[in-house]
Amino acid sequence: MTATPPLGKLVRIPLREAWKHEANDFTPWLAQPANLEELARTLGLSELVTAGTEHPVGDFQLDILCTDGEGKVVIENQLEQTDHDHLGKTLVYAAGVGARKVIWIAESFRPEHEAALRFLNESTVEDFAFFGVQIELWRIGESPMAPKFEVVVKPNDWTRSGREQAILAAAASPTKQLQLRFWTALVSALAKSAPQIRPHKPGPRHWLSSAIGRSGFGLNMMANTQTDQLGVDLWITGPGAKGHFANLLALKTDLETKLGFELDWQELPGSEACRIATWLPDAPLDAEDRWPGYFAWFAERLRRMNEVLRPAVRDLP
């Protein structure tokens, strides 16, 4: 009989042993890209990108303001058990910055605060989401302390999405219903063929967005039912869009060589936005027997553009 090797004991460590001060220690740690990436993965979000820490909201300071490619995200931190004060702050901050997602992180959650977050998720429309996350520290023997995010409350996306989509489908035109079915099927296909691409929730419209790691940029899928054309574009928006576009255009030859295909560079004069796209012509959306081929094209283009354009976007000044 083989002897059992020595096993260590997993011990939970008080948070204050790693982070003495919430604002000075924990918030800067959490705001690091690798830690926000782990939090986003735990919550099933496409990404979380820091827009500011200790962000002013009236006379108060929001711990971390983020974006997730869809909009603003509020993160409120506590290094102890939840209390009414921080529950109120999360709502004030969300209203103050126009956030649609709220993440409340604490050492532990009181049952009444869990119930409050569940009530908010059940009582608001699909665009709003409230998360309760327990932060834990663990150690085996003399090993370094290891943090762990434990989701306590999150939206019941299956129930809410099903309810919202049923309402949309009932009220939508046949074209809108077709778009919703196409994007929903594409999301399922990408989960298998390109899991690194995490689209946002599909809707009855001509585009489906996903994140590419920086606020003001999006990697979007398009289906134009009037021109029977599918596309993937890097959408750049905001006051600095034209400068970002010019910097990427200077890399055109290198980027297109790495991609293996040419891009359609659209500066869009008169707009604050710019577009860098690739297109699949002769792709009618109502030809449902061709959808598997469309999904394969989307997966290949999205993978390549994510691999090549993500670092280029990240390195822009």
SULURJO-V103842 format. One record per run of one state. SS is the DSSP state (H for helix, E for strand, C for the rest). FROM is the first residue (numbers start at 1). LEN is the number of residues. If there is no record, write none. Layout:
# SULURJO-V103842
SS,FROM,LEN ; SS,FROM,LEN
This chain:
# SULURJO-V103842
C,1,9 ; E,10,4 ; C,14,1 ; H,15,3 ; C,18,4 ; H,22,9 ; C,31,2 ; H,33,11 ; C,44,5 ; E,49,9 ; C,58,2 ; E,60,8 ; C,68,4 ; E,72,6 ; C,78,3 ; E,81,1 ; C,82,2 ; H,84,14 ; C,98,3 ; E,101,6 ; C,107,1 ; E,108,1 ; C,109,2 ; H,111,13 ; C,124,5 ; E,129,12 ; C,141,5 ; E,146,8 ; C,154,3 ; H,157,15 ; C,172,2 ; H,174,20 ; C,194,5 ; E,199,1 ; C,200,7 ; E,207,4 ; C,211,6 ; E,217,8 ; C,225,4 ; E,229,8 ; C,237,4 ; H,241,9 ; C,250,2 ; H,252,8 ; C,260,4 ; E,264,3 ; C,267,7 ; E,274,7 ; C,281,7 ; H,288,27 ; C,315,3
